[in-house]
Amino acid sequence: MVRALQSAAMPPSSSHSVAPPQRQRWLSVLAKAPSERLETLWQTLGVAPSYTLLRRPEIGLVMVQGRISGSGAPFAAGEMTVTRAAIRLDSGEVGIGYVGGRHPRQAELIATIDALGQRPEWQDAIEQQIVTPLEQEADARRTMRAAKAAATKVDFFTVAREGGA
């Protein structure tokens, strides 16, 4: 049964929780994944845990900060739309989901995967069937973008030398 609560205190996560670096990696990969692909992988996992919405998916804005050269003084670069959600499994694990853009279903799904991933019996399945494929696909997209960018690179030293300078 799924029901919405306006606000509820979020207790610390269970003692069986995933190590923080692994959980951070999972949340990062899930937040950057294409929503349709995440939904497909979730369906293949074949689980429908019962949970309560602690924070229904809601859309808001966050201020994005930037730094010149990565080390300069911070400045406000602008605002970004973000969707967030929080759920509690009936077994007590609390999951959170944040995603850039307006994607309520994806935020709720990320929160559900996060909570389920805190249960030891689901950690391997989530890693192998959802997180690893999404990570590999993201790496492939980065490699393709880098190859496209490299194809347009101009070596000005060579151009100047060929021009007789």
SVG drawing of the C-alpha trace seen along z (x, -y; Angstrom):
<svg xmlns="http://www.w3.org/2000/svg" viewBox="-2 -35 59 47">
<polyline fill="none" stroke="black" stroke-width="0.4" points="0.0,0.0 1.3,-3.4 0.1,-6.5 1.5,-10.0 2.5,-11.8 3.1,-15.5 6.2,-15.4 7.7,-12.8 11.0,-12.7 13.4,-10.5 15.2,-8.1 18.8,-7.1 19.1,-4.3 19.1,-0.7 22.2,1.0 22.4,3.2 22.9,0.2 25.2,0.1 28.6,-1.5 28.3,-5.2 30.6,-5.4 28.7,-2.5 25.4,-4.2 26.6,-7.5 27.8,-5.8 24.4,-4.1 22.5,-7.3 24.7,-9.2 24.3,-6.6 20.6,-6.3 20.1,-10.1 22.0,-10.5 20.3,-7.5 17.7,-8.0 14.3,-7.5 13.0,-5.0 16.1,-2.8 15.9,-2.9 12.2,-1.9 13.0,1.0 15.8,2.3 13.6,2.0 10.9,4.0 13.4,6.8 14.3,7.0 10.8,8.2 10.2,6.8 7.3,4.6 8.1,3.8 5.4,2.3 6.3,-1.2 5.0,-4.5 5.8,-7.8 7.5,-10.0 7.9,-12.8 5.8,-12.5 7.8,-13.4 8.0,-17.2 9.6,-19.5 11.7,-22.5 14.7,-24.6 18.2,-24.4 20.9,-27.1 23.9,-25.8 27.3,-27.2 30.3,-27.4 34.0,-28.3 36.4,-29.7 39.1,-27.0 37.6,-24.9 39.5,-26.8 38.3,-30.4 35.7,-32.1 32.2,-30.5 29.5,-32.3 25.8,-31.6 25.7,-30.0 21.9,-29.8 19.0,-27.6 18.3,-24.0 15.0,-22.1 15.2,-19.0 12.7,-16.4 13.0,-14.6 11.2,-11.9 11.6,-9.8 10.0,-6.5 10.1,-4.0 9.8,-0.3 7.5,1.7 10.6,3.3 11.9,-0.1 14.6,-1.1 14.4,-4.7 15.3,-5.6 15.8,-9.0 15.8,-10.0 16.9,-13.2 17.0,-13.7 17.7,-16.7 14.6,-17.9 10.9,-17.1 10.8,-13.4 8.5,-12.4 8.4,-8.7 12.2,-8.5 12.7,-10.2 10.3,-7.8 11.9,-4.8 15.4,-5.9 14.2,-6.3 12.7,-2.8 15.9,-1.3 17.9,-3.1 15.8,-1.7 15.8,1.8 19.6,1.6 20.0,1.2 18.7,4.8 21.7,7.2 19.7,9.8 19.0,7.2 22.4,5.5 24.0,7.9 20.9,8.0 20.6,4.2 24.3,3.8 24.4,6.4 21.0,5.8 20.6,2.1 23.6,0.1 26.4,1.8 24.5,1.8 23.6,-1.9 27.2,-2.7 28.5,-0.9 26.0,-2.6 27.0,-6.0 30.7,-5.2 29.9,-4.3 28.1,-7.6 31.1,-9.5 33.5,-7.6 31.3,-8.4 31.1,-12.1 34.9,-12.2 35.4,-10.6 33.1,-13.0 34.9,-15.9 38.3,-14.5 37.2,-14.3 36.7,-18.0 40.0,-18.9 42.2,-21.3 45.9,-21.3 46.8,-25.0 50.5,-24.4 50.1,-22.0 47.8,-24.5 50.3,-27.3 53.2,-25.2 51.4,-24.0 50.4,-27.6 54.1,-28.5 54.4,-30.4"/>
</svg>
